[in-house]
Amino acid sequence: AVHEDDGLRSAAVVLMHGYCHPAHERAVADAARAAGFTQVSCSHEVSPLIKLVPRGDTTVVDAYLSPILRRYVDEVAAELRSVRLMFMQSNGGLREAAHFRGKDAVLSGPAGGVVGMARTSRQAGFHRVIGFDMGGTSTDVSHYAGAFERALGTQVAGVRMRVPMMNIHTVAAGGGSVLRFDGSRYRVGPDSAGAVPGPACYRRGGPLTVTDAQVMLGRLQPAHFPAVFGPHADQPLDTEVVRERFARRAEEVREATGIDRTPEEVAAGYLEIAVLHMANAVKKISVQRGHDITRYALTSFGGAGGQHACAVADALGVGTVIVPPLAGVLSAYGIGMADATALREQSVEAELTAPTLARVRELCDSLAARTRAELRADSVPDDAITTHARVLLRYAGTDASLPVPLGDLTTMTAAFEREHRARYAFTMDKPLVAEAVSVEAVGASGARDDAARAVPEAAGPAEPYATVSMFTRGAARPTPLHRRRDLRRRATVTGPAVITEDDATTVVEPGWRATVGEHGHLLLTRVTPRAARRAAGTDVDPVLLEVFNNLFMAIAEQMGVRLENTAHSVNIKERLDFSCALFDAEGNLIANAPHIPVHLGSMGDSIKEVLRGSGDALRPGDVRAINDPYHGGTHLPDVTVVTPVFGEHGTGIEFLVASRGHHAEIGGLTPGSMPAFSTTVREEGVLFDNWPLVRDGVFREAETRELLTTAPYPSRDPDTNLADLRAQIAANEKGIAELRRMTDEFGSDVVRAYMGHVRRNAEESVRRIVAGLSDGSYRYRTDGGHTIEVAVRTDRAARSAVLDFTGTSPQLPGNFNAPASVVTAAVLYVFRTLVADDIPLNSGCLEPLDIRVPEGSMLAPAPPAATVAGNVETSQAITGALYAALGVQAEGSGTMNNLTFGNDRVQYYETVASGSGAGDGFDGADAVQTHMTNSRLTDPEVLEWRFPVRVDSFAVREGSGGAGHWHGGDGVVRRLRFLEPMTVTLLTGHREVPPYGMAGGAPGALGANAVERADGTVTALRGVDSVEVGPGDVLIMRTPGGGGYGTPVR
């Protein structure tokens, strides 16, 4: 029973497959209520959709928030007894106060902005718009093309939500974003000054922010801004402190770089970076989803939106900006204009056939009746209610579902293929699966789409209210200032100009013109062409250094999105076991998205091998594939696809782009291509040795299929290999397209120069760290009895270090050998983690480091030595040896806990979480992927749906973390029950040698593997083992804990 003093009042009930088998959840809920819980949320009611983890998170959020919201709603209702009280939901619709739930409240404020944006844009005659909502701490961007875009899977503040929400992307760039200078680069955010203390100009001692930059440049005018600051809330914005702070910052920049900038130029540089952050956010909800953004208008709202809208539109190539009436409070206005809605979803998970369609129609009819009943309970008349049914479809074996209107099979299939082709640039020859249905009932609000007064007409240029000084085009210039309330219909304002109103300020940039629309909208259009190429030199500039750093990173991220979207295999699409990066003409890593560390540090060797092996033979339209560990690869499952980028007219390679994906089946002795006992590399699968995958723009499918199927140990799934290789090619094409845009804007010479500058910036960051390190060494013993020995010798004057692996065991007869590229990856990862700053992981980090690996050792083997475990297990050991030699932190689990299982029909690969190591000032984390792996597990309900296994349990292994003043993280216990015969292969470590503690901390617990047979007998397995299992057999994996740090406190 629940007692009054224990504080527990809410329960979240989440059971496996509760979305389709709710009886047990109902029984648990009844027991919870009987025990005294006043709030019980069941996952099958909150989110009746497949995927346990996000459905569970959503149910916990609902159980936590609903009682709090109920108290708040009751208090508001008590004050408004005669008023019909409705609340905005995250899906953009209103619900009566009595039916408002926590799960529907998470993004309700931004959702109101999307509704207001859509309504006011439509009123102005625009049906394709990008919403740009910039406030004090962040910017929300959204897409509207005649219908609200909702997402069923959203991550909010780290919590995975599985309920319909407006599809909104948020970036940490708002008026309060803090402006910093790190000695080399200007930095904007992600930290914010918030409302208190707020920007420096708010008179509360706050830091320099984006808002202060606007004040510095005269884009915000204190005389035309509410005077609500100071101790008595009656003073204007403080311009003096802003000028003083920017003058001080300009001096900092001059002392650090030798570049002499005025305070105004410094402020303008920060705004350029802020605009880039916001433009990249817009691309995530438009370009990355296949929308041609040049066909859209940008609707700007929020208190700070109008100050940046023209600049953001220029960065995106958009020629029209809409600033609606009440732009500063449009979210509140949108809530008032919203319709009442009720949404219901239900999983289907069946191939789309005629019988399935009949079932889908029945489900939709049932959900429509329920949603209508809900709106009638909210006092919405039945004749005001309409319902809309949609079906989420996806290709079998994939995870990318798309909604289409309910219709007949032909119509739905055509709609899905059309949307899939627009989003991902291809369709597949696979059956369609109906994943879920969604029915929305809409009760029209009857509110008018009219935010504005009737605006009198006065065509022609408007007379300014005042003339102010604004910094634009490199100088302070007299600039007209208009009050929006004075502007008449069809009046025009040509930039540069400032338009003020009670709740917002709009800046009309040079080359833009604002026209007042029929209903009071400001319609801004570019009237002079934007410069095709920016004037930028090749010498390093602290503003452009940050701009290019962000641009390079954004290219790699967009490549990753394209690969995730277009890949076919579970391993790449869902476990995200892939990486994308771009390189200079010499094969030096320039930037990467935050993907798999062991991939990224070693990809440079693959690129250089392509350049060495192909030389002048490469030409435009060529793509190479490589996985050979002795020619730039790491282990065979990791296939790298490399595309050179040539200059204009095909003259010379200027850049290269590459994507590496872990192919869960590439041949070899056992299904899953991670054999436990391979002794040569050819026993591990198919080799791609600088393989010409595309020649002159033609995909060599027949030749590649022959390679995959005729190797000594061929692939068991060549179709998926080919499909994923196509996806990797598509990801590279995305990178090339973005690089072309960059060179068109800045010029190839400038882009090449800044590739060098960002590498040198990373180099300098690592040199600063090396200068503070002490010499150290460590002998790291593996379960196999082998040793990795490393000595770190620093030269503080030169700010460099030697990392000498002399003494490491010789080449091994098994497969724990690691090519030198894996050593490079581990070193790059470790030293990047020592830099407590946001720098790209690029090859510049390695410049201060001299890595010495003895030839013929297990870290520099000779062919044809086996290497499949070297990439996954030995890389972790190298990382552990380096951290120990540097005295940085205790060891994490020191293993990826690799598990593969399969047969001729299915193959699957995963790495299992464990505990991370503690350090000085922090505990280790429980149940996480550590160091050289960064992938995720497949959701247990999806795993059971697609593979003949059952997840009996997956739990934190309590007490497995090492004791210490700072304790190590706990590992996990994972039990998988098999439903048909399989081959299980394990490549795991620290089953005999425990993960070390540090500074008096205890080691983490050893891991252990076993098989529990269907008859109840238990057989212990080695850390490296392979076993045949049958129906009813259970694999038990106990992963190690992390080491503790410091003597335990008694």
N, C-alpha and C positions, 0 to 999 in steps of 0.2 A: 504494500500500500504506500501511497505517497503521503509523506508527513508535511506539516505546515512549515517546518523549519529547514527542510532540505533544499528548497529552492527549485525543485524540478516540477514543472507543470506541463511541459510540452513533450510530445513523443512523435518521432518520425518512424514510420513502419515501411521498410524497404526489403523486399524479398526477391530472390532470383526469379525472373520470368513472371513477376507479379503483374506485369502489364497485360498478360493474356490469361493468367491463372490466378485470379485475385482472392480465391476462397481463404487461403492461409493468411493473407494480409488482413482480411476482414476479421478473422478469428483473433489475431494478435491485437488488432485495434479494439475489439470488444474487451479483451482482457486488460488493455491499458486503461480504457475508460473505467472499467470496474475497479481498477487499482487507484483511481483518483486523478488521472491526468485530465486536465481541462481542455487541452488542445491536442488532438491526434490527427496527424496528416498521413495518409496512405499513398504510396507511390502510384498505385493504379488509378487513383482519383486525380492526383496532382498532375501526372504526366504519363498517360497510358501508352508509352512508346518504348520500343526496344532500346537497349543500352543502359545497363545497371548503374554505371558510375554517374553520368549526368542526371539520370532520373533520381538517383539517391541524393545528389547534391541539391537538386530542385526541391525535393521533399523536405530536406533539412531546412532549407531557406524558408519554405512555407511554414513549417512548424515553429521556427524561430520568430518570424516577422508577424505572423497573423495575430497573435495575442497583443503585440505592441500596437499594430494598426487598429485592432478592434477598440482598444482603450482610447486611442486618438480619435477615431471616428465617432465613438460614443460622446466624447467631450465636445467635438464640433457639432454633432447633431443636437446635443442638449442646448446649445446656444442658438440653433437655427431650427426651432421646432416646426415652424410653418413653411419651411423651405424644402423642396425636393433636393436631396443631397446626393450627388453622384461623384465618382472619383475616376480619374484617368488610369487606364491600365497600360502595361508595357506594350501591348499589342496595338495601341492607338485607339481603343474604344472606351466608352464610359460604362460603368456599372453602378447600380444602386449601392449606397453605403453598406447595407446589410450583407451584400454578397461580394464585397471587396476582399481579396485574399492576398497574403504576403507574396506568393509566387508571381502575382500579376503586378506588383508595385515597383519592381527593381529599377526599371527604366521608364517610369511613367512620365517624369518631367521632360526628358528628351523626346519621348514619343509625342507629347503635346506639340513640341516644336515641329516635328515632321508633319503632323496633321495641319498645323497652321501654314507651313511652307507649301504643302500641296494645294490647300484651298486657295491661298492668295496667289500662287503662281498660275493656277488654272483660271482664276478671275482675270489675271493679266493676259491670258491667251496662250500660256505656255504649258505644255503637257509632258515635256521631257526636261527635268530639272535635277540639279545636284544641290542638295541642301547643305549650307555652310553656316553652322551655328557656333560662333566663337564667343566664349564667355571669359570669366576671370582665370580659371585654372586649366581649362581644356577646350578642345574644339571637337564638335560632333559633326560628322558628315554622313549624308544619306542619299539614296537614289530613288527617284520617282519617275515612272514612265506610264502614267495613267492608272496605276494601281499601287497600293502600298506594298513594299517589299518586307516580308517577315522572314525571320530565321527561326528554325526549330531548335537549333543548337547554338548557344551563345556563351561566351565566357565573360563574366562580369567580376572584376576585382579578384580574379583567380578562381572563381566558382563557376562550374560548368552548369548552365541552365538548359533545361530541355522543355521549354514552353514557348509558344509563339511570342516573339518580340519584334518590334520594329528593327529592321536591319540597319544598325547604326554603328559606325566605326569611330572610335574616340582616340585622339592623339593628345599627349600632354604638352600642348602649346596653346596657352591662353594669355590674356592680358597680364596675368600675374606670374607668368613663367620667368624664372630668374635668369639674368644675363651674367655669364662668367667668362673669364679669360684664363686659360690654363698655361700660358707661356708660349703657346704656339697657335692655338685655335680659339676662335670665338665659340662660345657654347650657349645654347638657348634651352632651358629646362633640362630634364623633365621635372625638376623640383619647382614648386610654386610658392610664392609669398602668401597665398591665400588672402582671405579678407582681413585677417589680423596677423602680422602687422600690415600686410598689403604692400603695394609698390612704394618706392621711396617718396613719391610725390604725395602720398596719403598722410604725411606728417606723423607717422608712427615709428620712424626709424627702420623702415623696411629696406630690402635690397633693391638694386637696380633690376627692373623688369621690362617686359615688352611695352607695357603702358608708359613707363618712363621714357622709352625711346620715342614713342609717339609724341609725348610732351616736348622732348628735346627738339624734335623736328618741326614743331608747330602744327602737327596734324591734329593734336588735341589742344584746344585753346582754353586755358583756365577761365577766361572771362565769359566763355560760353559753355561752361560745364558746371554742374551743381556745386555750390559752395557748402559742403557738408563735412569738412575735415577740421582737424584741430581738436583741442580739448573740449570745446563747446559746440563742435559740429557746425561751425558757421564760417569757416575759412575756405578759400579756393585751393586748388592743387598747388603744391609748392614747386615752383619752377626753379628757384634758386638752388635748392638741394640737388635737383636733377642736373643742372648745369655743372655744379661743383663735382658731382660724382662722375659724370661723363668726362669732364676735364681730367680727373684723376685716372680714369680708365684709359684715356688716350695716352697719358704719360706712361702707364704700365706697358701698353702695347709698344710704344716707342723704345722704352728701355729693353724690352725683351726681344724685339725683332729689328729695331732700327728703322721701322717704317713710321713716318710722321703723318699722323691723321688728326684732323680736327675732331672735337667732340661730336659734331654733327655727323661727320663721316663714320665715326665709330658706331653711333646709334643706327645709322642707315645700314651698316653691315649686319648688325644684329637682326634688323627687320628682314633682311634678305634671307637669312637662315631660318627665321620663324616661318616665313612664307613657304620655303622649301619643305619644312616639316608638314605644313598643312596641305600643300599640293600632293605630297606623297600619300597622305591619308586619303585624299579624294581618289587617287588612283586605285587604292585597295578596294573601293566599292564600285568602281566604274571600269577602268581599263582592264584590271585583273579579272573581271567577270565578263569580258567580251563586249562592253559597251563602247561605242565610238563617242567619246566625250565631246568632240567638236560639234556634235549635233545637239548639244544640251546648252541650257542657260544655267548660270550659277545663282541660286537664290540665297542671299546673304541675310542673316539675322543674328540675334544675340548682341549684347552690349558692345562688343569689339569687332563684330563681323564687317561692318561697313568700312572700317579703317584699313582693312587688308584685302577686301574683295577683288578690286581691280588687279592688284598685284598677283593674287592667287590665280585669277582667271588667265592672266598673261602667262603664268608658269605652266598652265594646263593647255593653252591654246584655245581657250573658250572666249568667244567674242561678245557675249551678252551677260550682264549681271542684273538681277532684280533685287531691289531693296523695298520690301513691302511696307505699308503703313504699320506702325506699332512694332517695327523690327526688333527693338530692344527688349520687348516683352512678348514676342510672338509665341513662345511656348505656352504662356498663360492664355493668350488669345486662342491658340489652337485647341486647348482643352475646352474652351467655351464653344468652339465650333464643331467638336467631335460628335460622332454618332454613338448611340448605345450599341454595344456589340457583345455577343457571346460566342466563344470559340470552343470547339471540342475536337479532339483528335483521337484516333484509335489505330493501333498497329494492325497490319494485315500480313505482311511478310509471306507473299505467295506469288508464284509466277503469273504474269498477266495473261490469262486465258479467258475464254467465254464463261466458264463456271466461276472463276475468280471475279470477273466483272459483275456477275449477278450478285455475288456476296458483297462486293464493294457497294453496289447500289443499295442493298438492304442496310448496310452499315450507315451509309450517308443519309438514308431516309430516317433511320433511328436517331442519328445525331442531330439532324435538322429538327426533328420533333422536340428533342431535349433543349436545343438552343432557343427555339421559339418559346418554349415554356419558360425558360430562364428570363427572356426579355419581357414576356407577359407578366412575370412576377416582379419585374422592375417597372411596371406600369406603362409599358410600351404597347400601344394598340396593335392588334394583330394585323390590321391592314397597312400599318407602317413598317412591317417587318419583311425583309427579303432574305433568302438564304443562298449561299454560294458554296458549292462543294468542289474540293480539289483533291487530287490524288498525287501522292509523292511516288514517283517512279525512279528506278535506277536499273542499270544493267546488272545482271546476275554476276555475283562475285566482286562487285565494286561497292563503294560506300558513298558515292556522290549522287544523292537523290535530288530531283528537280520537281517542283509542283506543276501540274497541268490541270486545266478544268476537267471535270467529269464529263465524259462523252462516250462515244462508241470506241471500239478497239482501234480502228483505223485512224480516227481523229486524234485520239490520245497519243498513239504511237508517233504520228506525224508531228504533233506539238512538242513531244519530248525530244525527238531527233532534231527538230529545228532549234530548240533551246540549247540542247547539248552541243550542237555544232557551233552555235554562237558563243557559248561559254568556253568550250574546250577545243574547238577547231577540228573535231572529228566525231564520227559515230562508230559504233562497234557492231560486229556480227554476233550478238549475244541476245538471249531472251531477256525481256523486261520483267522486273519484279515490282509488284505493288507493295511498297514499304509501309505506307500508312495512308489514311484519309484524314482530311481536315474539313470541317464544315463551320462556316461563319454565318451567324444570323446578325443582320444589321437593322437597327431601328433608327430610321432617319430622324435626325434631331430637329429638323425644321428651321435651324438657325440659318440666317442669310450669310452668303459668302461675301459680305460687305463690311470690311473693317473700316471703311473710310467715309468721310463726309462727302457730300457732293462738291466737287472741285470746280470752281469757275475757270473759264478758259482765258488764257493770255499767251498765245503762241509767240515764239521768238525767244531771243536771249533774255534771261532774267537779270534784273538789277540786283547787284549784291547788297547785302545789309551792311557789310564792313569789308575792309581790306586788312589782311593780316600777313605776317611773314611766315612762310613755310619753306622748309628745305626740300628741294626737289631737283632732279637732274644735276646734282653735284654742287648746288649753291642755294642760298636763301633768296627767295624771290617774293615780291608782293603778290598775294594770292587772294582772290575774291572769296568771301565767306557769305553763305546764304543761310537764312533760317528756313527750314522746310515748311513751316506753317505759312510762309509768305509766298511760296511757289504755287503758280497756277497751272491748270491743265495745259499740256503741250509746251510749257515753258522749257527752255533748254539751259543747261549749265555746262560749259566746256572746260575741261581740265587744263591745268591744275586748278582745283577748287575744293573748298570745304563746305559741307552741308551739315548743319547742326539741328538737333531736335531734343526734346526733353529726355529721351531715353537712349539715344545713340548719336554717333557722328559718322558721316560717310565722307570718304576722301575720293574725289574724282581725279584719277591720275592723268598726267599728260598723255595725250593721244586718245582719251576717252571723253564721251559726252553723255550727260544725264538728261533725260527727257521725262517730264511728269506725265504719267499715264492717266487714263480716264478716271480711275478709282484712287488716284493718289500714289500709285507705285512710282518709284524712281526706276526707270529703265536705262541702264548704263550700257553703252555700246562703244566698241573700239572703232574710232573714225579714221585713224591713220594706221597703216600697217606696223605691226611690231617688228623691230629689227630682227632680221633673219639670223644674224650672228652677233654674239656679245663681244664687246671689246675687252679682252683679258690677256694679260701677258703671261709668259712662262715662268717668271720669277715667283717665288712663293709669296702668297698673301694670306694673312690669318683668317680673313673672311672666306676666300675661295677654298682654302684648305679644308675648312669645315663643310663648305658646300659640296666639294668633290668627295670628301669622305662619306657624306650622306648619300650622294648620288651613286657612288660605287656600291655601297651597301644595299641601296634600294634595288639596283640591278640584280644583285645576287638573290635578294629576297623575292623579286618577281619571277626569277627563274625557278626558285623553289616552289612558289605557288603554282606555276605552270606544270611542273613535274608532279606535284601532289595531285593536281586536278586531272592530269592525263594518264597517269600510271594505271596499270591494271592489277598489279599484285597487291595483296594485303600488306606485304612487308614494306613496300614503299608508300602506298597510299595511306595506310592506317597506322603502321608502326613508325612511319616517317624515317626509315633507315636510308637516308640519302643526303647528299650535300651538293651545293652548287657554288661556283666561284668564278672569278675572272682574273686573268693573268696578263702581264705585259708581254711584249714580243720576245723576251728572253725566257719566258716561262716562270717568272717570279709571281707568287701569289700576291694579289693586290687587295682583294676584299672577298668576303664570303658572308653568306647568311649564317645565323647561329645554328648550325646543324650538328653533324657528328664530328667531334674533335679529331678522332683518329683518321677520318677521311681527309680533313682539310689540310692538316699539316703534311700529309704525304702526297697530295695531288700534284704538287709542283714537280715531283720526280716523274710522274706520268706525262705531264706536259712537256718537260724537257726531253723525255725519251721519244715522244712523237716528233719533236723538232730535230733531234739527233738522227732518228731512224728514217725520217722522210725527207728532211732537208728541202731542196728546191722542188721535190716532186709534188708537194702540196700545192693545190690551186683552188680558186674560189669554187664552192660547191662541194668540197671534200669534208668528210667527217671520219675520224678514226676512233676505234674502240680498243681499250687496253685493260688487261687484268693480270698479265704475266708478272709475278713478283720479282723476276730478274730483269725486267725491262720496264720498270716504273710503277708496277702494281704493288699490292700489299698481300691480298689473298684472293683466290679466284672468284668467290661470290661477289666481291666488290668490283663491278665493271664501270670503268670511267669512259665516258663519251666526250671527245675533244673536237671542237670546231674552231679552226683558225678564222680570224677576221682580217680581211685584206683591205688595203687602202683603195682610194678611188682608182678605177680602171684596172683593179686587180694587181696593183703594184706593191708587192711586198706585204708580209704579215705585220699588222700593227698591234693586234691584241689576240688573245685566245680566251674562249669560254669553255667551261667543262662542267659536267654533272656526273656524279658517282652515285650509283644505286646498288644496294645489296640485293642480289638476285637470290631468292630463297631456294632456288633449284638451278644449279649450273652443271649437274652431273656429279661424278665422283662415286666412291665406294658405297655410300649410303644416301638414302633420300634426305633432302635438305642440304646436301653438299657441305656438311661440316663433319667429316668422318673423324672418329676418335683415333684411329690407328693407321692413318696414311703415312707412308714413308717416302713417297716422291710426289712432286707437285702434280703429275699427271693423274695420280689416283684421286685427286681432289676435284677434278672436273675438266671443263673445256677451257683452253687457253686462247685468249685474244692477245696476240702479240702485234701491236700497232696495226690492227686489222682495219682495212678500208671498208668502213660501214656504209658510207655514201660516197659515190664518185661522180663528179660533175653534176651534183644535185639529184642523182638517182639512187634510191635506197636499194642496196644489193641484198634483197631479201632471200632470193634463192640460194645464193652463195653462203649467206650467213646461216640459213637453216641447215645447209649441208654441213657446215662447220660444227653446229650444235649437235647434230644427230649422228655424225660419223666419227667423233672423237673416241679414243679408247674407253672412256667412261662418259658416255654422252648425257646430255640433259634429258630429264624425264618430262619436261614441260617446255618445249621450244616455242610454243605459241605465246606463252606468257613472257618468255625472254624477249621475243621479237616485239611484242606489244610494249614492254617496258623500255626497250631500246628506242622505239619510236618516240615514246614520251620523253626520254632523255634528249633526243634530237630536237624535239619541240621546245624543251626548256632552253637549250642552247640558242635556238632561233630567237626566242624572246630576249635573251641577253644581247644577241647581236643587234636586234632592232633598237633596244634601248641605248646601246653604245653608239649606234648610228645617229640617233637623235642628239646625243651628247656632242658628238663631233660636228654635227651640223650647226649646233648652237655655239660651241666654243672654238672649234677648229681642232684637228687631230694633234697639232703640235702642243696645244695647251693641255689637252687630255693626257697625252703621253707625259708631259712634264709633271702634271699633278699625280700621275701614278707613281712617279718617283718621289714626289713630295710626301705623299701619305705613307710610303714605305719608310722614308727618313724620319717622319714624325713618330711612327711606331718604334723605330730603332732608338730614337732619343728617349722615349718612355722607358724602354727596357734598360738602356744604359744607366738611367737614374736609379733604377732598382738594383742593378748589378753593383753599383758603387757602394751600396749599403750592405752587401752580402759578405759573409765570412766563408773561409774555406771549410770544406767538409768532405766526408767520404762515407760510403756504406756498402756492405756486402749483403745483398738481398738473396735469400735462399728460397727456392720454389719447392712445391710439393714433390717434384720429380728429382729433387736433390741437386739441381743445377744452380749456378750462381750468376747473378748480374752484379757486377762490381762497378761502381762509379766514384770518381774523385772530382770534386769541383774546386778549381783553383782560380781565384779572382785577382785581377789587376785593377786596383781601385783608381790608380792614376789614369789608366787608359779606359776605365769603366768597361772592362771586358772580362770574359771568363772562359776557361778551358773546361770542358766536360769530357773526362777521359774514362772510357769503359774498359781499359786494359785490365785483365784479370777475369773477365767474363768467360763463362764456360765455352768450350769449343762447340762447333756445329753439332746438333743433336740428330740422332737417328729417327726420332719421331717428328711431330708437326708443330712443335713449339718454337721453331726458328722464326725470327722476325727479320725481314729485309731492312736495310739501313733506313729506308723511307719511313718505316714505323718508328724508329728511334727519333728521327727528325720530328715526326708528328708529336711524340710524347714530350720532347724538349720544348717545342713551340707551345704546346698546351700549358705545361707547367710554368714557364716564364710569362706567358700571357696572364695566367691567373695571379701572378705576383703583382701585376700592375693594377692598382685600385682605381682605374679610370676607364672611360669609354673610348678605347682605341680599337681599330680593326685588327683582327688576327690575320696578319700578313707576314710575308717573308722578311720584312724589315726587322721583325722581332728577333730574327736569328743572326743579324749582322754582328752583334757584339759577342756572339758565342762560337767557340771553336769546338766542334763535336768530333771526338776521336774514337772510332770504333775499330777494333782489331779485325782484319779480314779473316774469314774462316771461323769466326765465333758464331754463337747462336744469334747474334745481332747483325751479322753480315755473312750469311751462309752462301755457299756456292750451289749452283743448280746441279741436279734437280731436287734439292732438299725440299721436304714438305713444309708448308708455312701456314696452313689454315688456322691454327691456334695462335700463331704469332701475332696476327693482327688484332685478335680479340683478347687474348689472355696475356701474352708477353708484353703487349703495350701497357696493360694495367700494371704489370710488375715493374717496368721501366719507370712509370710514373711514381710508383711507390718508392723505388730506390732514390729517385731524384728528390722527392719531398723529404725523405729521411736524411739524405746528405746535406740538404739545405736547412734541416731542423725546423721546418715550417709547420707541419701538422702530423698527427698520427695517421696511420693508413686507414683508408676506407676498406671496403671488402677486398680490394685487390683482385677482383675477378668480375667478369661480365656474367657469369653463371649461364653459359650458352646452352640452350636446349633446342634440339631439332627432333621432330618425329614425322613419320610419313610412311607411305607405301607407294605402289605404282599409281594410285588414284589421287592422293592428296599429299602435300608436303607443307610443313610449317616450321618456322624458326622464331625464337624469341630470346631476349636476354632478360633475366629475372633480377629484380631489385634486391638491394641489401642495405647495410648500414654504412654511413659515411664516417670518416674519421673526425675526431675532435681537434681543436687547436687552442691556442692561447686566447681565451675570451669567448669561445663558442663551443657548444655541444655539437656532436655529430647528429645528422638527420636520420630518422628511421625510414626504412623502406623506400630508397631512392636509387635511381641509376646514377652511377658515380664515374667521374673522370672521363675516360675515353669513349664512353657510350652515352648517348643522349636520346635514345629511342623510347617508345612507350609500349606498354602491353596492349594487346587487343582487348576490347571490352569483353568481359566473361560471357555475356549473353550472345554477343556476336561470335565469339570463339565457339561456343556450343552450337550455334545455329549453323555454322559453316563447316565444322570439323567434327568427326565422330569421337568427341571427348566430352567429359563433364568436369567442371571445376569443383571438386569436392570442398576445397577450402583455400583461402588465400589470406593470410593473417600476419600481423607483426609478430616476430619471434621475440617475445618479451625477455629482457635480461641478457640478450646476446651481445649488446654493445659493451665495450671495455669500460671498467670503472676508472674514475679519475676526478680531479677537480672539475674538469669538463669531460662528461661521459661520452663515449662513442655511440653512434646510432645503432639501433637494432636492425637485424636482418629480417627475413620473412620465412614463413613456411608455406609452401605451395604443394597442393595435392591435385594431380590430374588423373582422372579415371578414363581408361580407353574403352571404346565400344566395339572396336574391330582390331584385327592384328596390325601391328605397327612395328617399325624399327625406331627405337629411341636412342639418340646419341647425346652424350653429355661432354662438354668441354668446360670444366669448372676448376677453380683453384681454392687454396686455403682450406683444403679438407684435411691437411696434415700439418701445415705450418700456419699458426694463427696470424692474423693481421696485427702488426706491431702497434704498441702504445708508444707514447713519447713523454719525456720529462717526468717520468714516474707514473704515468698512466698505464693501466693494464691493457693487454691485448684484447682484441675482439674474439668472440667465440668461433671455433672451427665450424665450417659448413659440413653438411652430410647429405648423401644421396642414397635412396633405397627404392626398391620395388616391393609393394605389398600385393601378393598374388591373390587371385580371386578366391583361392581356398584358405586365405588368411595367413599363409607363410610370408615372412619378410626376408628379402635378400638385400644385403648391403651392396651398394655400388661404389666403384672408385670415383675419384674426381674426374678422371678421363675414362669414359666407358661407353659401351654400346650394348644394347640388350633388346631382345625380341619380347614384345608384350602381346597379350591377347585380351579378349573381351573381359571386362571386370577387373583387370589389373590396374593398380594405382601407382603412379610415380610420386615419390615424396622427395621434395627438395627443400633442405634447410640451408638458407644462405648465411654467410658469415656476418658478424657484427663489425662495426668500425672500432678502431682502437681509441682508448681514452687518453687524455692529455693532463699532465700534472698529477701530483700526489693526491689521492682521495682525501677529502676532509672527513675526519673521524668525528 
